[in-house]
Amino acid sequence: MRTMIRKSRENRELQQNKIVIKGSDTNIDNLLQIDDSKIWRTMDTRGMSCPYPSFESVKAMKAIDMEKDGYCVEIITDSEESALKSIPSVCEKRKWQFVVLEEAIGLWRVRIGK
């Protein structure tokens, strides 16, 4: 029961974050409603400069292609260029759904799915 309460609280907190960018074909509700069990991997790339966070997102998404269809990855970054340009560009080129959320000043969470 506690786990369910924690997950619903985390989802509410995610929804309260400011949506900065979303993919053109992205169903935001699907990516925001995903609970922890459907996030295949969370990559914390804080401290990595661009383009390394986008490289990490591509590696994680390739693994999903092979193993975990229907899941998403989450990238945490403090690189503005990665969050607002590099990762969205990679996602658009590969036709992945994505949403960029600003958690705090200088900190973004990017959810990527198929």
HUNOR-V292290 format. One record per residue. SS is DSSP state (@ for helix, = for strand, . for the rest). PHI is phi in whole degrees, 0 to 359 (999 if undefined). D_CENTER is the distance of its C-alpha to the mean C-alpha in whole Angstrom. Layout:
BEGIN
ss->SS phi->PHI d_center->D_CENTER
ss->SS phi->PHI d_center->D_CENTER
END
This chain:
BEGIN
ss->. phi->999 d_center->26
ss->@ phi->299 d_center->25
ss->@ phi->298 d_center->21
ss->@ phi->296 d_center->21
ss->@ phi->295 d_center->22
ss->@ phi->297 d_center->19
ss->@ phi->296 d_center->16
ss->@ phi->292 d_center->18
ss->@ phi->294 d_center->18
ss->@ phi->297 d_center->14
ss->@ phi->295 d_center->13
ss->@ phi->297 d_center->16
ss->@ phi->297 d_center->14
ss->@ phi->299 d_center->11
ss->@ phi->293 d_center->13
ss->@ phi->279 d_center->15
ss->. phi->295 d_center->13
ss->= phi->283 d_center->13
ss->= phi->282 d_center->11
ss->= phi->265 d_center->12
ss->= phi->217 d_center->11
ss->= phi->223 d_center->10
ss->. phi->292 d_center->11
ss->. phi->297 d_center->15
ss->. phi->253 d_center->15
ss->. phi->277 d_center->12
ss->. phi->270 d_center->13
ss->@ phi->302 d_center->11
ss->@ phi->303 d_center->13
ss->@ phi->299 d_center->12
ss->@ phi->288 d_center->8
ss->@ phi->281 d_center->9
ss->@ phi->273 d_center->12
ss->. phi->295 d_center->11
ss->. phi->273 d_center->12
ss->@ phi->303 d_center->12
ss->@ phi->290 d_center->14
ss->@ phi->260 d_center->12
ss->= phi->271 d_center->9
ss->= phi->292 d_center->11
ss->= phi->207 d_center->10
ss->= phi->250 d_center->8
ss->= phi->254 d_center->9
ss->= phi->265 d_center->11
ss->. phi->253 d_center->12
ss->. phi->301 d_center->14
ss->. phi->94 d_center->17
ss->. phi->271 d_center->16
ss->. phi->273 d_center->17
ss->. phi->297 d_center->16
ss->. phi->257 d_center->16
ss->@ phi->299 d_center->15
ss->@ phi->300 d_center->11
ss->@ phi->289 d_center->11
ss->@ phi->299 d_center->14
ss->@ phi->296 d_center->12
ss->@ phi->293 d_center->9
ss->@ phi->295 d_center->12
ss->@ phi->299 d_center->14
ss->@ phi->294 d_center->11
ss->@ phi->291 d_center->11
ss->@ phi->297 d_center->15
ss->@ phi->294 d_center->15
ss->@ phi->296 d_center->13
ss->@ phi->306 d_center->16
ss->@ phi->277 d_center->19
ss->@ phi->243 d_center->18
ss->. phi->229 d_center->16
ss->. phi->297 d_center->16
ss->. phi->95 d_center->14
ss->. phi->257 d_center->11
ss->= phi->228 d_center->7
ss->= phi->245 d_center->6
ss->= phi->232 d_center->3
ss->= phi->247 d_center->5
ss->= phi->254 d_center->7
ss->= phi->217 d_center->10
ss->. phi->249 d_center->13
ss->. phi->265 d_center->14
ss->@ phi->300 d_center->14
ss->@ phi->298 d_center->15
ss->@ phi->293 d_center->12
ss->@ phi->292 d_center->10
ss->@ phi->258 d_center->12
ss->@ phi->232 d_center->14
ss->@ phi->295 d_center->13
ss->@ phi->295 d_center->10
ss->@ phi->301 d_center->10
ss->@ phi->296 d_center->14
ss->@ phi->299 d_center->13
ss->@ phi->296 d_center->11
ss->@ phi->298 d_center->14
ss->@ phi->297 d_center->16
ss->@ phi->265 d_center->15
ss->. phi->61 d_center->14
ss->. phi->267 d_center->11
ss->= phi->278 d_center->9
ss->= phi->205 d_center->6
ss->= phi->217 d_center->6
ss->= phi->252 d_center->7
ss->= phi->246 d_center->8
ss->= phi->268 d_center->11
ss->= phi->278 d_center->12
ss->= phi->204 d_center->15
ss->. phi->298 d_center->17
ss->. phi->81 d_center->16
ss->= phi->220 d_center->12
ss->= phi->235 d_center->9
ss->= phi->237 d_center->5
ss->= phi->246 d_center->3
ss->= phi->256 d_center->2
ss->= phi->233 d_center->5
ss->= phi->217 d_center->8
ss->. phi->265 d_center->12
END
